[in-house]
Amino acid sequence: MEARAKLQEEEKIRLEREVEQLVLRQGAGAWGDLLWPALQHGQVWALAGLLLLLLALWSIWRKRSLRREEHAEENGGANEEEGRNVDANEEAAGNEEGNDENGEENNDDGNAQEGNDVAANAEGVVGNEFDNRDPYDDMGRRVLERIRWPVQNLKKGCKWTSALMENYAIYFRLVLSNSFFPVLEPAIGVGSAFEGWSPREQDVVYQVLIPMTSPRGHSFHVELDTAGQTHVRNFRIRVQRECTCSREQRGKKMQCFLHPPEEELRSNQDSSLLDTLCTDSYLDVQKTARWFCQLVRAIWPALPQSHNWHLMLLPSTRSCQFKVSNGRESYRIEMLFGVRQGYSDVFVSSQPRHYHTSSTIWTESYAVAEMKFFKYIARQAPPDSLHLKCLQFFIRLQVGLGFSTYTAKTVFMHLLNILPPSWWRRRHFMSRLLDMSKSLRACVQMRQLNHFIVGNRRLPAGISLPPDVLMAGNYNLFHDLVMDPVAHSQAMSQSVDLHRWLMRIIDNEE
């Protein structure tokens, strides 16, 4: 564009000089010298031809002048419209070079620490330091029009689910207030729906995590399980009796499970948590899930929702899943439960995993921390941000391949934490999809995709991690690719196919 503008400027100068020369020749009597021989010899047609030639030259010069003025007006309007975006991108580029004055940690050192697994994405990220006129703007708009988004209103579903959980929490407190079962705290919305997106067009699952604390006379002790899988963090929850002989509750002496009187011991054989929800002194996930389902079914008739909605429990071994419907709408809800690690946003939860071998194994869950990260991004994103639609479309695109939804989500979160919010606007839709595809392919090639939460010291303020999670080394989600060359070759082929599908969409739109 600069070369073209320079040529146009040179052409303008040349034409202006020609006009000036004609004017000078006119003033010096040149017009008389040209006209007199023609009139003298009767060459009227020659005179007419000369006049037409001069008129054509003037017309060409005028048209080119108008084109340059229109081009300048278009550029000026575009610059005024996108000036703020240009400034934002320039600031983001400066941040990546370590010149951030506003505390945005987008320097190269930070990127290498937080997203070394997407460091191979340099070709994708650096390749998108474009001007605000994204080359894929028009085709991105056409692709967006063809995508089938979730049928359900996620915000409405989350609001309805939250209201239901609040009603359940009231009765949980009433029913369990004087029992030896775990104390249930208010539910926390987690998972894709509460993050603002869904991998499904319908049958959206609304997940909630219910924190549990130890009941009276007991204590929970979270212990890391070192057996079996070495590249994942599994835990056991050991339940221990506590002495309450010297404690009183509401003026009454509390029953002590550690030193009970002989007559109470004979009459209350099953009064301890160890005798109901535990296996070998460890809290049992499956027993706890069955207890949850029984509790949900028993309390349901007392809830106001039961007057218009029907409850149907669904099969599950490590959580409580159920479906509620009223003939017009239906919601599928999954209740997970777990124990909070300290005062952090990391839990030891019942979240199902395919490699569990024992019912006393609990998984380390980062669902609450991830939900808070998505909420943080939503507050920072511009009004026309399409970052969630990028994630939804990319996950739909890779359905049928060997990559899990969580793998695609992890790649997405790394990019979301590196690129400035202004780079996720509507006009950048296709470019961000290409970044995700290139990042995934680079991570597969390197056999390295670091977990987004574990060991990440660049998370936004408000997300709390326990010290061992914060200071932990790399948690490689592609550990299997390191150990299995065949699996790596297959994953590499699938990542190439995914990128080809995306490029085919771009080619078709062009």
SULNORQUI-V251229 format. One record per pair of residues at least 24 apart in sequence whose ideal C-beta (glycine too) atoms are under 6 Angstrom apart, sorted by sequence separation. I is the first residue (numbers start at 1). GAP is how many residues later the second one is. If there is no record, write none. Layout:
I&GAP + I&GAP
This chain:
296&24 + 345&24 + 450&24 + 451&24 + 217&25 + 411&25 + 184&26 + 185&26 + 217&27 + 293&27 + 292&28 + 411&28 + 448&28 + 449&28 + 289&29 + 411&29 + 449&29 + 182&30 + 183&30 + 289&30 + 448&30 + 286&31 + 319&31 + 447&31 + 183&32 + 318&32 + 182&33 + 285&33 + 181&34 + 239&34 + 318&34 + 447&34 + 158&35 + 180&35 + 239&35 + 447&35 + 158&36 + 387&37 + 154&39 + 239&39 + 377&39 + 385&39 + 413&39 + 217&40 + 381&40 + 386&40 + 380&41 + 384&41 + 384&42 + 390&42 + 394&42 + 410&42 + 165&43 + 238&43 + 382&43 + 386&43 + 390&43 + 238&44 + 239&44 + 161&45 + 15&46 + 86&46 + 236&46 + 237&46 + 85&47 + 444&47 + 150&48 + 444&48 + 157&49 + 82&50 + 150&51 + 151&51 + 444&51 + 152&52 + 148&53 + 441&54 + 218&55 + 440&55 + 441&58 + 8&60 + 437&62 + 285&65 + 437&65 + 286&73 + 285&74 + 284&75 + 284&76 + 282&78 + 279&81 + 369&84 + 376&84 + 366&87 + 372&91 + 402&92 + 180&93 + 401&93 + 369&94 + 398&100 + 237&102 + 235&113 + 345&118 + 220&119 + 345&119 + 344&120 + 346&120 + 344&121 + 344&122 + 346&123 + 236&124 + 342&124 + 212&125 + 237&125 + 341&125 + 222&126 + 205&127 + 206&127 + 207&127 + 208&127 + 209&127 + 210&127 + 212&127 + 234&127 + 235&127 + 171&128 + 205&129 + 211&129 + 171&131 + 233&131 + 167&136 + 164&141 + 161&172 + 157&174 + 195&176 + 190&177 + 194&177 + 190&178 + 195&179 + 188&180 + 190&181 + 197&191 + 196&192 + 197&194 + 197&195 + 199&196 + 199&206 + 147&246 + 231&248 + 140&289 + 137&290 + 140&290 + 139&291 + 134&293 + 134&294 + 136&294 + 136&295 + 118&296 + 134&297 + 115&299 + 115&303 + 128&303 + 111&307 + 124&311 + 124&314 + 124&315 + 121&317 + 121&318 + 118&321 + 121&321 + 120&322 + 117&326 + 120&326 + 92&328 + 117&331 + 117&332 + 117&333 + 88&334 + 85&337 + 114&342 + 114&344 + 110&348 + 105&353 + 142&367 + 139&370
